[in-house]
Amino acid sequence: MASTQTGNSSILWFFRDRGFDDSTIQEMFRKCKRLQDTQGDRASENWAYLKTIGIQERKLPSIILKCPKILTLGLNEKLIPMVECLATLGSKPREVASAITKFPHILSHSVEEKLCPLLAFFQALGVPEKQLGKILLLNPRLISYSIDSKLTEIVNFLAALGLAKDGMIGKVMVKHPFIMGYSVAKRLRPTSEFLKSVGLTEQDLRSVVMNFPEVLCRDVNKILKPNFAYLSRCGFNDRQIAALVTGYPPILIKSIRNSLEPRIKFLVEVMGRQIDEVVDYPNFFQHGLKKTLESRHKLLKRRKVDCSLSEMLDCNQKKFLMKYALLEGSA
């Protein structure tokens, strides 16, 4: 009893010294029972260590509030091995500190029991060694998922879409590590079923998932259906929308008001083109309205040049100027 009391008063002193109020301290005690028995010295040592790895002191209170267990862990037994292991995966100096700030619980997991098996799992899916760290440091929450249930279920789902060979699933994960956090039943499957229902073939769907996996992670009713309905109202038929989505998947998740509408308006009202033209060049929607579309259209109009959207846009600025401005100027 006496040792608990000592531990309690010393950890209370530690928290109060760092500006935590009593209700926050009690909340942390509820989250982590071991905290009450932790000596203030250990907590101070761990707090100081987190600062040395690049975590700003102002961010430490919210990190500790999310995962008070960090203050109870052995510095040399748990914290340092995990941080050093994560550091070998990172390529930029602030990546590890940023990952810990995003998901402090990463420090409470075991290198041998969680981190190593997770990295081996990614490698088996064809994720290149250099990209392993990128996945985990971008989405550190991955370490908390069960490999046997959650992660394997997502891998099986992607394999069923036809992405099982040539390390395709690994490539999808590198592109969008957050896909592994979604529920197959509640999000990924309904989205894939919706995409098939609007006319995407299995091959189209594979292409969308490979090029832009984020689409699979968006809510069908809140985002995909409204965008689909908007494209229908613009006059595209289902077959054309399927071609647009396959050619430029973000079209289904871009803001209608800020992105799609201004571009379609510009295409029809200012450029005087038919909307069908973007079906042949769906990447039209990725170009900046002012920086690229308006400036290139003006130049072509001035030169009285007629060309397709792909001829106008499918090149960098230097090539475009050589093609239409400089060459004609020197002619």
C-alpha positions as CSV (number, residue, x, y, z in Angstrom):
1,M,0.0,0.0,0.0
2,A,2.8,2.4,1.0
3,S,4.6,1.9,-2.4
4,T,1.3,2.7,-4.3
5,Q,0.8,5.8,-2.2
6,T,4.4,6.9,-3.0
7,G,4.0,6.1,-6.7
8,N,0.7,7.9,-6.7
9,S,2.0,11.1,-5.1
10,S,5.1,11.1,-7.3
11,I,3.2,10.6,-10.5
12,L,0.6,13.3,-9.4
13,W,3.5,15.7,-8.8
14,F,4.8,14.8,-12.3
15,F,1.5,15.6,-14.0
16,R,0.8,18.8,-12.1
17,D,4.3,20.1,-12.7
18,R,3.4,19.8,-16.5
19,G,0.1,21.6,-16.2
20,F,-2.4,18.7,-16.2
21,D,-5.5,19.4,-14.2
22,D,-7.0,16.9,-11.8
23,S,-9.9,15.7,-14.1
24,T,-7.4,15.0,-16.9
25,I,-5.1,13.1,-14.5
26,Q,-8.1,11.0,-13.3
27,E,-9.1,10.3,-16.9
28,M,-5.6,9.0,-17.6
29,F,-5.6,6.8,-14.5
30,R,-8.9,5.3,-15.7
31,K,-7.4,4.6,-19.1
32,C,-4.2,3.0,-17.7
33,K,-4.4,1.3,-14.3
34,R,-0.7,0.8,-14.2
35,L,-0.1,4.5,-14.3
36,Q,-0.9,4.9,-10.6
37,D,2.0,2.6,-9.6
38,T,4.4,4.4,-11.9
39,Q,7.2,6.5,-10.4
40,G,7.5,10.1,-11.4
41,D,11.1,9.5,-12.3
42,R,10.2,6.9,-15.0
43,A,7.5,9.2,-16.4
44,S,10.0,12.1,-16.5
45,E,12.6,10.0,-18.2
46,N,10.1,8.8,-20.9
47,W,8.8,12.4,-21.4
48,A,12.3,13.7,-21.8
49,Y,13.1,10.9,-24.3
50,L,10.1,11.8,-26.5
51,K,11.4,15.3,-26.8
52,T,14.8,14.1,-27.9
53,I,13.3,12.2,-30.9
54,G,11.8,15.4,-32.3
55,I,8.3,15.6,-30.7
56,Q,7.5,19.2,-29.7
57,E,6.8,19.7,-26.0
58,R,3.5,21.4,-26.7
59,K,2.3,18.2,-28.4
60,L,3.3,15.9,-25.6
61,P,0.3,16.4,-23.3
62,S,-2.2,15.4,-26.0
63,I,0.0,12.4,-26.9
64,I,0.1,11.2,-23.3
65,L,-3.6,11.8,-22.9
66,K,-4.3,9.5,-25.9
67,C,-1.9,6.8,-24.6
68,P,-0.9,7.3,-20.9
69,K,0.7,3.8,-21.0
70,I,3.7,5.4,-22.7
71,L,4.8,6.8,-19.4
72,T,4.8,3.3,-17.7
73,L,7.0,1.6,-20.3
74,G,10.6,0.7,-19.8
75,L,12.7,3.2,-21.7
76,N,15.5,0.7,-22.7
77,E,13.2,-2.3,-22.9
78,K,10.3,-0.9,-25.0
79,L,10.5,2.7,-26.1
80,I,14.0,2.9,-27.5
81,P,13.8,-0.4,-29.4
82,M,10.5,0.6,-31.1
83,V,11.7,4.1,-32.0
84,E,15.0,2.8,-33.4
85,C,13.2,0.2,-35.4
86,L,10.8,2.8,-36.8
87,A,13.7,5.1,-37.6
88,T,15.3,2.4,-39.8
89,L,12.0,2.4,-41.8
90,G,11.8,6.2,-42.3
91,S,13.6,8.2,-44.9
92,K,13.0,11.7,-43.5
93,P,14.0,13.0,-40.1
94,R,10.6,14.0,-38.8
95,E,8.7,10.9,-40.0
96,V,8.9,8.9,-36.8
97,A,7.9,11.8,-34.5
98,S,5.0,12.6,-36.9
99,A,3.8,8.9,-36.8
100,I,4.0,8.8,-33.0
101,T,2.0,12.1,-32.8
102,K,-0.6,10.7,-35.1
103,F,-1.0,7.4,-33.3
104,P,0.9,7.3,-29.9
105,H,-0.3,3.7,-29.2
106,I,2.4,2.5,-31.7
107,L,4.9,2.8,-28.9
108,S,2.9,0.5,-26.7
109,H,3.2,-2.4,-29.2
110,S,6.0,-5.0,-29.2
111,V,8.7,-5.0,-31.9
112,E,8.9,-8.8,-31.9
113,E,5.2,-9.6,-31.5
114,K,3.6,-6.9,-33.7
115,L,6.0,-4.8,-35.8
116,C,8.1,-7.6,-37.3
117,P,5.1,-9.9,-38.2
118,L,3.4,-6.9,-39.8
119,L,6.4,-6.0,-41.9
120,A,6.8,-9.6,-43.0
121,F,3.1,-9.7,-43.9
122,F,3.5,-6.6,-46.1
123,Q,6.6,-8.0,-47.8
124,A,4.7,-11.2,-48.6
125,L,2.2,-9.1,-50.5
126,G,5.0,-7.7,-52.7
127,V,5.6,-4.4,-50.9
128,P,9.2,-3.4,-51.7
129,E,11.5,-3.0,-48.7
130,K,12.0,0.7,-49.3
131,Q,8.2,1.2,-49.2
132,L,7.5,-0.7,-46.0
133,G,8.3,2.3,-43.8
134,K,6.2,4.6,-45.9
135,I,3.1,2.5,-45.4
136,L,3.5,2.2,-41.6
137,L,4.7,5.8,-40.9
138,L,1.9,7.2,-43.0
139,N,-0.7,5.1,-41.3
140,P,0.8,4.0,-38.0
141,R,-2.6,2.7,-36.8
142,L,-1.9,-0.4,-39.0
143,I,0.2,-1.8,-36.1
144,S,-3.0,-2.2,-34.0
145,Y,-4.9,-4.2,-36.6
146,S,-5.1,-8.0,-36.4
147,I,-3.2,-9.7,-39.2
148,D,-5.3,-12.9,-39.0
149,S,-8.7,-11.3,-39.1
150,K,-8.8,-7.6,-40.3
151,L,-5.8,-7.4,-42.7
152,T,-6.2,-10.9,-44.2
153,E,-9.9,-10.2,-44.9
154,I,-9.0,-7.0,-46.9
155,V,-6.2,-8.9,-48.8
156,N,-8.7,-11.7,-49.7
157,F,-11.2,-9.1,-50.8
158,L,-8.7,-7.4,-53.1
159,A,-7.5,-10.8,-54.4
160,A,-11.2,-11.6,-55.3
161,L,-11.2,-8.5,-57.4
162,G,-8.4,-10.0,-59.4
163,L,-5.4,-8.3,-57.9
164,A,-3.7,-11.3,-56.5
165,K,-0.7,-11.5,-58.9
166,D,2.4,-9.5,-59.6
167,G,2.4,-7.8,-56.2
168,M,-0.6,-5.8,-57.1
169,I,-2.1,-5.7,-53.6
170,G,1.2,-4.4,-52.3
171,K,1.1,-1.6,-54.9
172,V,-2.4,-0.7,-53.8
173,M,-1.3,-0.5,-50.2
174,V,1.7,1.7,-51.0
175,K,-0.6,4.0,-52.9
176,H,-3.1,4.3,-50.2
177,P,-2.1,2.6,-46.8
178,F,-5.4,3.8,-45.3
179,I,-7.4,1.3,-47.3
180,M,-6.4,-1.3,-44.7
181,G,-8.4,0.5,-42.1
182,Y,-11.8,0.2,-43.7
183,S,-14.4,-2.5,-43.2
184,V,-14.9,-4.9,-46.1
185,A,-18.6,-5.4,-45.3
186,K,-19.5,-1.7,-44.6
187,R,-17.3,0.2,-47.1
188,L,-15.1,-1.7,-49.6
189,R,-17.6,-4.2,-50.9
190,P,-20.6,-1.8,-51.2
191,T,-18.3,0.6,-53.1
192,S,-17.1,-2.1,-55.5
193,E,-20.7,-3.3,-56.0
194,F,-21.8,0.3,-56.8
195,L,-19.0,0.7,-59.3
196,K,-20.0,-2.5,-61.1
197,S,-23.7,-1.5,-61.0
198,V,-22.9,1.7,-63.0
199,G,-21.2,-0.2,-65.7
200,L,-17.6,-0.8,-64.8
201,T,-16.3,-4.2,-66.0
202,E,-14.1,-6.3,-63.7
203,Q,-11.1,-5.1,-65.6
204,D,-12.2,-1.4,-65.3
205,L,-12.7,-2.0,-61.5
206,R,-9.2,-3.4,-61.2
207,S,-7.8,-0.5,-63.1
208,V,-9.6,2.0,-60.8
209,V,-8.4,0.2,-57.6
210,M,-4.8,0.1,-58.9
211,N,-4.7,3.7,-60.0
212,F,-6.7,5.4,-57.3
213,P,-7.7,3.1,-54.4
214,E,-9.2,6.1,-52.5
215,V,-12.4,5.7,-54.5
216,L,-13.0,2.3,-52.8
217,C,-12.8,4.0,-49.4
218,R,-15.5,6.7,-50.0
219,D,-19.1,6.4,-48.9
220,V,-21.4,5.4,-51.7
221,N,-24.5,7.4,-50.6
222,K,-22.7,10.5,-49.5
223,I,-20.1,10.9,-52.2
224,L,-20.2,8.5,-55.1
225,K,-24.0,8.6,-55.9
226,P,-24.2,12.4,-55.8
227,N,-21.2,12.7,-58.2
228,F,-22.7,10.0,-60.5
229,A,-26.1,11.8,-60.5
230,Y,-24.4,15.1,-61.3
231,L,-22.6,13.6,-64.3
232,S,-25.9,12.1,-65.5
233,R,-27.5,15.6,-65.3
234,C,-24.7,17.0,-67.4
235,G,-25.8,14.7,-70.2
236,F,-23.3,11.8,-69.9
237,N,-24.9,8.4,-70.4
238,D,-24.0,5.4,-68.2
239,R,-21.4,4.0,-70.6
240,Q,-19.7,7.4,-70.9
241,I,-19.6,7.8,-67.1
242,A,-18.1,4.3,-66.8
243,A,-15.4,5.5,-69.3
244,L,-14.8,8.7,-67.3
245,V,-14.5,6.9,-64.0
246,T,-12.1,4.3,-65.5
247,G,-10.0,7.0,-67.2
248,Y,-10.0,9.4,-64.2
249,P,-11.3,7.7,-61.0
250,P,-11.1,10.9,-58.8
251,I,-14.1,12.2,-60.8
252,L,-16.4,10.3,-58.4
253,I,-15.0,11.9,-55.3
254,K,-14.0,15.4,-56.4
255,S,-16.1,18.3,-55.2
256,I,-19.0,19.0,-57.6
257,R,-19.2,22.7,-56.8
258,N,-15.4,23.5,-56.6
259,S,-14.0,21.1,-59.2
260,L,-16.3,19.4,-61.6
261,E,-18.9,22.1,-62.3
262,P,-16.5,25.0,-63.0
263,R,-14.5,22.8,-65.5
264,I,-17.6,21.5,-67.3
265,K,-19.0,25.1,-67.5
266,F,-15.7,26.3,-68.9
267,L,-15.5,23.5,-71.4
268,V,-19.0,24.1,-72.8
269,E,-19.5,27.9,-72.3
270,V,-16.0,29.3,-72.8
271,M,-14.3,26.7,-75.0
272,G,-17.4,26.0,-77.0
273,R,-16.8,22.2,-77.0
274,Q,-19.1,19.3,-76.6
275,I,-19.1,17.5,-73.2
276,D,-18.5,14.2,-75.1
277,E,-14.9,15.3,-75.8
278,V,-13.9,14.7,-72.2
279,V,-14.9,11.0,-72.5
280,D,-12.0,10.7,-74.9
281,Y,-9.7,12.6,-72.5
282,P,-11.0,12.2,-68.9
283,N,-7.8,13.7,-67.5
284,F,-9.3,17.0,-68.5
285,F,-10.6,17.2,-64.9
286,Q,-7.2,17.0,-63.3
287,H,-5.9,20.2,-64.9
288,G,-5.9,23.5,-63.0
289,L,-8.7,25.8,-64.3
290,K,-6.9,29.1,-64.2
291,K,-3.3,27.9,-64.5
292,T,-3.7,25.5,-67.4
293,L,-7.2,25.4,-69.0
294,E,-7.8,29.2,-69.2
295,S,-4.2,30.2,-70.2
296,R,-3.9,27.5,-72.9
297,H,-7.3,28.1,-74.3
298,K,-6.5,31.8,-74.6
299,L,-3.3,31.2,-76.4
300,L,-4.9,28.7,-78.8
301,K,-7.8,31.1,-79.5
302,R,-5.3,33.9,-80.2
303,R,-3.4,31.7,-82.6
304,K,-6.7,30.4,-84.1
305,V,-5.6,26.8,-83.5
306,D,-8.0,23.9,-83.4
307,C,-6.9,20.8,-81.6
308,S,-8.3,18.0,-79.4
309,L,-8.3,18.2,-75.6
310,S,-5.5,15.7,-75.4
311,E,-3.3,17.6,-77.8
312,M,-4.0,20.8,-75.8
313,L,-3.4,19.3,-72.3
314,D,-1.4,16.0,-72.5
315,C,2.0,17.7,-72.4
316,N,3.9,20.0,-70.0
317,Q,4.0,23.8,-70.5
318,K,7.3,23.8,-72.3
319,K,6.1,21.3,-74.9
320,F,2.8,23.0,-75.3
321,L,4.5,26.4,-76.0
322,M,6.9,24.8,-78.4
323,K,4.0,23.1,-80.2
324,Y,1.7,26.0,-80.5
325,A,3.3,29.3,-79.6
326,L,7.0,29.4,-80.2
327,L,7.0,27.4,-83.4
328,E,4.3,29.4,-84.9
329,G,5.9,32.6,-83.7
330,S,9.2,31.6,-85.5
331,A,7.4,30.5,-88.6
